């Protein structure tokens, strides 16, 4: 399993647009990818799952990937979060 | 049936055009079980493909008309369609419970709609409408019901509908769609926000408009007042309204970049914006705001599951102060209690919460919470001019205690080598009559006053503004209120301090002449009211407004005061 932690800096939090960007990015990989926030977790490939967490700005999140391409997935997702000013 | 109706004016503008009735066949989901599961799954998958093509097209249309940011919502809609968790849920219901496709999607959609609707944060709550929009489209395709194609409208019309979904609103072409009128909705609904960004007049919340019109009718509407007339008799009245609107809009546009100057050349009045979160700054600057007169810090506390840390607050304040590029930002410390509650803190039960444990009373009692906020505010003040103001101050002692606490925090930060702004001002809200009456004494200690009109009126008239039985007592123009404003402003000026207002009243066209006459220095309002206030100031001299204010202070009633204002403005 590979993972990283980050603080959400988008002023509205993990709202529809970033959730959509992330679910698209995650869907490119075969690994199981989870986004955790507090004691809740979501399948990062599912925009509905991610939005259901209602992650606020300033929250700490953890992204975990498990599978054959877990390392590539984590690198790509972290990069995509930075590129889109989500973290 | 009467041919005139009143709704909620949701997007300004005047329109007269033929009606276009968007009367969609309601969705009735069949309850029968699926006979052929494979065929049902294929049907669902086909509907997803059709809906996806629609959304790609909609995104293109929206991108051209509304820009990439607003069009991104359709990307999110497309992601909902492709959501593997959702698809799995539909499919499981079809495979294991033999649900038909429409029923399976309907049930899953309902679950998510209920979940989003129950969320505390406004933003996430509104996402329920997005889920409904996407899943309704899918169900319509499965059931072979027509899906409205508003993008193909090619003649001038006013759309009449029960409601408009985000995807429907994005299809509207302002070249042909002159306005829309809906049974439901209000000023903050999705349709209203989209209408304003497309600059299409809209009247919402009409309740019965759909049944009141037929396809051959002509509709006239005023999106500012909410007035609707079906088959107007006197069309010249509406033509005149439309011309006035157009003229005024062009006139106000130029005031976005002009300085605030009165007719007699005085440039000491400042027009500012009220904001509720960092994302509102752009609108204030776009509309020519000369500062932020009220930044409500509550959003940091209310959209949260814990008291925000010093660091979380610092980031938000710093962002606003930096974005304001040297213009002043006045931030109000936590104003919670009364009708504003927190999910993670239980306020005591009180008979009169508005007169109870709230605002400065709460923070002075909970210095641990107050300290995080004050330190964050002081640190943000290193990035530009900041004013800190305390809400609900009733006594001089309260203000002195809050100010001393702030100065102690400042000394502590400076000792630790943390930068604090040089232009820091410490002021207070005037919203309790006792503070207005004693303004002269308060001004010895406060750098500035900012009048919160809603509370000042409610406490002065002893009338709960939430109670519909006593709304007639909400009287901003009552001479009693004007006298309290005069005491506040004169008190500040006597000690060389300034007085502002950050309540609803500051931006009202009828209030501006009176407030000018009373000598109010700073006027903070919703961003969209700034240009109007500036245009009014440009038409008036201080001498004539001072005469108006003096006469108004001698009036017996609100109506007499308003009559004086109207008389003066008619000559402008």
Interface residues (C-beta under 8 A of the other chain):
Chain A: X9 X11 X12 X13 X15 X16 X17 X19 X20 X23 X24 X27 X38 X43 X45 X46 X47 X48 X49 X51 X52 X54 X56 X57 X58
Chain B: X72 X73 X75 X76 X78 X79 X80 X82 X83 X84 X85 X86 X112 X115 X116 X119 X121 X123 X124 X127 X130 X131 X277 X278 X279 X303 X304 X305 X308 X309 X311 X312 X315 X316 X319
